[in-house]
Amino acid sequence: MPPFAITGSGLSESPFRPSKQPYVTVGYEPNEAARMLKGQSSRTIGLIIPDFADTFLSICANVVQQKAAKRGYLTLLLCSDRDRDNELGVLSMMMSRNIAGMLVVPSSENSVAKLCELRERGVPVGLLDRTFLGVNVGSGDG
């Protein structure tokens, strides 16, 4: 059946035919914003660390980014500056972006409620270099 177009006088056969070329050859790029509008999680994971200058945390961030990229995820890296209010603001911003997962090096126990809220929404949450009572995290496979 040929495709149809709606015109002022009703339906007529459309001059446009669906392309049989693979998406790659026509330059198709998935639209992350459209995915999020449909209610799907983004292909983005959040990583919050307290200090970019910390060598250990910088190495961790690099490894996380590399492993995420191999699996088709973008890593959104943010710094809390070891500030409670900044950390809570960054966590709220991450929640609003419908992220696929979150890794956090919490600066204080003040973040526990937000992390639990993320988990309740079905967002996987992992803690790096810290543990807090009330935040249950599963182990990953690398």
C-alpha positions in Angstrom: 0.0 0.0 0.0 1.5 3.4 -1.0 1.9 6.1 1.7 -0.8 8.7 1.8 -0.8 12.4 2.6 -3.6 14.6 3.9 -4.5 17.4 1.5 -7.2 20.0 1.5 -9.4 17.7 -0.5 -8.8 14.6 1.6 -6.3 11.8 1.2 -4.1 11.5 -1.8 -1.2 9.3 -2.6 2.0 10.8 -1.2 5.0 11.4 -3.5 7.3 10.5 -0.6 8.3 6.9 -0.3 9.9 5.4 2.9 13.6 5.0 2.4 15.0 1.5 2.4 18.5 2.8 3.2 19.9 1.9 6.6 19.8 4.7 9.1 23.6 4.9 9.1 23.9 5.8 5.5 21.4 8.6 5.8 23.1 10.1 8.9 20.5 9.1 11.5 21.4 10.2 15.0 19.3 9.1 18.0 17.7 12.1 19.7 18.3 12.0 23.5 15.7 14.7 24.1 13.1 12.7 22.2 13.9 9.6 24.2 13.4 11.5 27.5 10.1 13.1 26.2 8.8 9.5 25.7 9.5 8.8 29.4 12.5 6.6 28.7 15.7 7.1 30.8 18.5 8.8 29.0 21.7 7.1 28.1 23.4 9.3 30.6 24.8 8.3 34.0 25.7 10.9 36.6 29.0 10.9 38.6 29.3 13.3 41.4 32.7 13.7 43.2 33.6 16.2 45.9 36.9 17.4 44.3 38.2 17.3 40.7 41.8 17.9 42.1 41.8 14.6 44.1 44.0 12.2 42.1 42.2 9.1 43.3 38.8 10.5 42.4 40.0 11.7 39.0 41.3 8.3 38.2 37.9 6.8 39.2 36.1 9.3 37.1 38.2 8.4 34.1 37.6 4.7 34.5 33.8 5.2 35.0 33.7 7.4 31.8 35.6 4.9 29.7 33.5 1.9 30.9 30.2 3.8 30.4 31.2 4.9 26.9 31.9 1.3 25.9 28.3 0.5 26.8 26.9 3.5 24.9 26.4 5.8 27.9 27.5 9.4 28.4 28.9 10.3 31.8 27.8 13.6 33.3 30.6 14.5 35.7 29.9 17.1 38.4 31.7 18.4 41.4 30.1 19.0 44.8 33.1 21.0 46.1 32.5 19.2 49.4 29.6 21.6 50.0 26.3 20.1 51.3 24.0 22.6 49.6 25.9 22.3 46.3 25.7 18.5 46.5 22.0 18.5 47.1 21.5 20.9 44.2 23.5 18.8 41.9 21.6 15.7 43.0 18.3 17.5 42.3 19.5 18.5 38.9 20.5 14.9 38.1 17.0 13.7 39.1 15.4 16.2 36.7 17.4 14.8 33.8 15.9 11.3 34.0 19.3 9.8 34.2 19.9 6.0 33.8 22.1 5.7 36.9 24.1 7.5 39.4 27.5 7.1 41.1 28.3 9.4 44.0 31.1 10.1 46.4 28.9 11.8 49.0 30.4 14.6 51.0 28.1 14.0 54.0 25.2 12.0 55.2 22.9 14.9 54.2 22.7 13.3 50.7 21.3 10.0 51.9 17.6 11.1 51.6 18.1 12.3 48.0 20.0 9.1 47.1 17.2 7.0 48.6 14.7 9.0 46.6 16.6 8.2 43.4 16.5 4.5 44.2 12.8 4.7 44.9 12.3 6.1 41.4 14.1 3.1 40.1 17.4 4.8 39.3 20.4 2.5 40.1 22.6 4.3 42.7 26.2 3.4 43.6 28.5 4.9 46.2 32.2 5.3 45.5 34.7 5.4 48.4 32.0 5.9 51.0 29.2 4.0 52.7 26.2 5.3 54.6 23.5 3.5 56.6 20.2 3.6 54.8 21.7 3.6 51.3 21.6 0.0 49.9 23.6 -0.5 46.7 24.1 -3.5 44.6 27.4 -4.8 43.3 28.2 -4.3 39.7 29.9 -6.6 37.2 32.5 -4.0 36.2 
